[in-house]
Amino acid sequence: MDIESVLILTGDAGAGHMSCSNALKKAFERKFPKVNVEIVDVFQFTPFSRKYDWILTIVTKSALAKFIFDFIYKLIDSSKFFSNIGYFFILKRIYKPTLDTIQHTKADLVIANNPLVSEVVTKCRREIDFKYIVTVTDIGSVSRWWASDNADMIFSPTTQTTERLLRFCPSCKIVTGYYSLRNVEKFSEEEIYKERVSFCKKASFNFSEPIILITGSGISTVKIFKKIQHFIKKSKYQFIILTGRDIKLEKSLREQFSENKRIFVQGFTDEILTFFSIADVIIAKPGANTVLEIEKLGKRAIFTDTVGYQESGNVDYLKENPNFVYVGDEYSRVPDEIEKMLKKEVEIAEERIKDANGIVEEISLADL
């Protein structure tokens, strides 16, 4: 397929969907040097959808909010009837500006990489014709809205994901084993040593002491910190805390630990793969991007509870990796699990999913 222009439609929630969008953009530019790739966050089209990231933050803090979120998610998946009701209340106002965007750009290819966006774009394609691809960014527990019955191709990460999608839409055209992950190359021992020396000098860390990294993908860091803050403060370990785009949390933690040489607070960074690589153990929420990036780097990680039902499939996936442990909401297990991980060697994990470069290669060979 010859491609000159690509429109990637996303819904920026947390950090994952935008990261996937940028990964696809770079992959297209690598394969087609003259291509024009535009990324549009359709959640910015309405006041309600602009609050979706805030809604997910509330879900991380409140058991009741998480119950309601999961209930609505499962209800929409339960039947087309509830799916249509969900569309009417949640997505209908995004439809017209999304359709206008597609008509205005006249792209050779339109890609949706968020289930809510996929449902809107699916309805747009019933109005006008365009080449349309879905790249699924959940592993296992996928929403009905991913299963577009008129997408030219749907890229699915795992066989479990594909089986679930086919239950929603038996006629869907699905390619299995692909996720729009950026190119993640494992650091060599020499590179890790060099980066760790540089970081320890900057942070006044002891090179020979374990480094534990904490990340919540921009949404859950505050929850993870609050749950294990006593351990962090009393521990002998050195901690890197990644606060993402949460400027308030970053400021608060910097002030709190300004005199503590064992704790380094880092705001939003483009060097997260470097931070992952120099850490001895990573503590994170089980977002799909985070799970897959840590897996490709061959690092040890402890995963806490999910943000919503859509991440439950990620848990099933990560449990198959011998270097990963899932503690869920049992935060009291974290200290013991760190001890166990530091005592065992990292095992070689199988490469299970192809990244954004693989997706673009498949698209280039497809007859759409």
N, C-alpha and C positions, 0 to 999 in steps of 0.2 A: 504493500500500500504506500503510495506517495503522499507525503504529508508536508504541508507548508505552514499550517496554523492549527493550534490545539487550544481548546478552552477547557480548563480544569475547574469544575464547580465543586466547592467544598463547603463544609460548615465547621468553622473553627471552634472546637470545643476541647479544652485542655491544650496539649501541644501536638497530639498525634496526627490529626487530619491535615494540619498545615505542613507538618514534617513530611507526610506522605505526598502531598501536593508538590512540594519543592523537590522531592526525590524523583518524581515523575518528570518534572520540568527539566531537571539536569539530565535525566536519562534520554529524553527526547532530543535535547540539544546535543548530546553526545552522538546519537545515532543519525540525526538530521541537522547538520550544522547551520542551515539557513532557516530552520523552523522558528516560527513565532509562537511562544507559549504564554498564555495569559491565565492567571489564577484569580478567581473571584470567590469571595466568601459571601454566599447568599444569605447567611444569617444576619448580615448587616442591612438587609433590605427592610426589616420590620423591627419595631421596638421590642416586641415579645421575643423574637428569635435572637436578638442581640443579648438577651439575658440568659441564654442557654448555658453558657459557661458558669454564670452565677448559680443557676439551678443545680448544676453538677457539684459545685462547691458546697451548697446546702445539703445535698445528698450525702456527702462525705462526713458531715457533722451531725446529722440527725438520723436516728434509726427509723423514726416515723416517716421522714422525707424519703429515705431509701425504700421503705416498704411501699409507699405510694408510687414512687417512680417505677419500681419493679412491677407493681400490679398493673400499671398503665401499659408498660412495655409488653407484658405477657398477654394482656387483654387484646392489644392490637394484633399480636401474633396469632391469637386464637381463631380469628375468622376475618373474612373480607368485610363483613358488616362493621365490626369494631375498627378495622383498619380505615374504612371510609369515614367513620365518625372522627377518628384521630386525625385524619388528614384535614377534615373540615375545621376542627378547632385549633390544630397546631400549625398546619402548613399552608392552608389555602391562600393566605395573604402573600406568601413568598412566590406563588405561581406566576403572576403577571410580570413582576420585575425580572424573574428568571427567564421567562419566555422572551421578553424584550432584549435581554442580554444575549441570548442565543441568536436571535434574529439580527441583532446589530453587529455581532462579531463575525458571523458567517464562517465560522471555523470549519476546517475539514473534518475535525473530530472533537466531540464533546465527551468529557470524562466526569463521572460523579464518584466521589470517594467518601461519602457519608450516607448512611441509610435514609435519613430524612431528605437529603438532597436528591438521592436516587429516586425516591417516590415522586418528588416534584418534577424532575427531568423526564421521568417515564410519562407523566401526564402531558408534558410539553411536546413530547415526540408524537403523541396522538393528534396534536394540533398541526405540527409542521414536521417535515422530514429532515433528518440529519444523521450522521454517523455517530453512534452512541455506545460507550463502553462504561462498565461499572468495575471499579477495583475495590473489593471488600477488605475492610480494615479491622475486622473482628475475627477471632479464631474460635470456631466451634459454635458458640451461642449467637447466631446471627438473626437479625430482625427480618420479618416478612418484607419490609421495605427495601431490602437489598435485592430481592428476587424480581428483577424487572423483566416482564414478559416480552418487552420489545427492544431490549438491549441487543446489540450485535454480538457482544461478548461480555461475559462476567468472569472476572479473575478471582478465583477462590483460593484461600491459603491451604486448606487441608481437605482430606476426603470427608471428614466429619462435617465440615462447613458445607461442602458440596451436597452431601446427602440431605442436610437440613434445607438448603435452598431448593432442592428438587422436590421436597415435600410441599413447599409453598408454590412452586412453579415447575411442573414436570417437563415443560417444553423449553425451559431456559437453556441458553447456549453457554455452558460453563467450561472454563479451563481451570484445572486444579493444580495447586502447588505453587501459587504465585501470590506475593504480597508486595505492595508498593513501598518497600523499605529502601532507604538510601544505600549506597554502596558502603558496606562496612568491612574493612580489611583488618584482620587481626594484627595487633602490634607484635613486633619481634621482642624478644627478651632484652635486646640491646636498646630498642626504642623505649620500652617501658622503664628501664633503668635510667635512661637519660631524662625522660619526662618526670620521673619521680624525684630525681635529684633536684631538678629545676623547681618543681612545686614545693618540695620540702624546704628549700632555701627561701622561697617566697613566703611560705606560711609559717616558718620557724618550727616545722615539724621535725621529729626525729626519724631519719630515714629507715632505721632498723626496726621501728615499732609499727605494729599493724595500723592500717588506715581503713576506716569503715566509712562508706559513702551512703548518704541518705537522700533519696529523691522521691518526690510524689508526682512527677510529670506536670508540675505547675498547679496541681489541684489538691493533692493529698499530703504534701510535705508537712503542713501545719498539724494535721491529725497524727501522722506518724511521730512527729517530734513530741507532741503533748503526751502521747501514750508511753513513750520510752525516755522522757526527759530526765527522770531520776537516774536511770541507768547511764545516760550520756554524761551527766554531771559528775557522777561518782566513779565512772569507769576509768580504767587505765589506758584505754584505746584513744586513738586520734580520730576525729570525725570531720568529714567534709559534709556540709549540709547545703544541698542545692535548692534554692527557693523559687526558681523559675521566674515567672513574671509577677509574683506576689511581692511587690515593693514594700508593702507594710510589714510583712513577715521578715523580709531581708533586713530592714532597718531595725526592727525589734530585736532580732537575734544578734545582729552586729553589736548593738548597745549592750545586750545581756552578756555577751561573751568577749567583750573587747579586751579583757585582761586574761582570758583563758587561752593559753598557747596550744591546747589540744583540740580546739574547735575552730574550724575555718568555715565561714559563711560565704556562699557564692550565689549571686543573683543569676538572671538569665545569661546563658552562655552558648556559644556555637561550638565549644570544645568539650561537649559532654562525653564523647567517645574517649577522649584523653583522660578525663576524670574517671570514667569507668575502668580504663586500662590500668591506672596506677593504684586503684583501690584493691585491698585484699578481700573484702566482702562488701557487697552492695545490698542495701535494704531499700525496697521499692514497692510501689503498688503494681499490680499485674496488668498494666496497659499493654496492648499488643506490641506496639513499637518498642517499648522498654524491654519486654521479654525477648523479642527477636534480636535486638541489638546486643544485649548482654550475652545471649546464646552464641551469636556469631563471634563475639570477642573471646569466648571461652572463659568467662568469669564465674565466680561463685556468688549466688544471690539468695536473699531471703525475701519472700513476697508476702505482703500484708493483705488485708481484705480488699475486696473489689469496690469499684464505684459503679453500682448498678448491675443488673442482671446480665447485661451485654458482655461483661468481662468474665463471666463464670466459665466460658469455654476456654479462655486464656489460661485459667487455672488447670483445667484438664490437660492442656498442652504442656504447661511448664512442669507438671509433676512427672512427665516422662524423661526430663533431663536430670541426670545424676548429680549435677552441680547446683541444682535448685532445691529450695525447701519452701513450702507454703505453710505459713502460720495462721493466715486469716486474721481473725480478731483476737487471737491468743498472743497478745504482745508480750506477755510475761515469758514466752518461750525464746524471745530474741537473744538474750545474753547466752543461754546454753547453746543455741544453734550457731552463734558466732564462734564459740569455743570449739564446737565440733568441726565446723568448716575450716578453721585455721589449722586444725590438726591433720586434715586429709588432703591428698593431692587432687588437683583438678583433673577430672576425667575427660577424655575426648568425646564430644557429643556430635552426633550425626547432623550434617547439614540437611535440613528437611524442606526448606522453602526458598524459592528463587526470588530475587529482589526486583526493584523497579526496572533495572536494565533488562532482566528477563522478560518482563511484561512488554516493554517497548519492542524487543526483538520479536516476540510473538505477534504483536500488532503489525510490524513491518512485513511479516510473511503472510498475514491474513488477507483473504479476499473479501473485503467488506462491501 
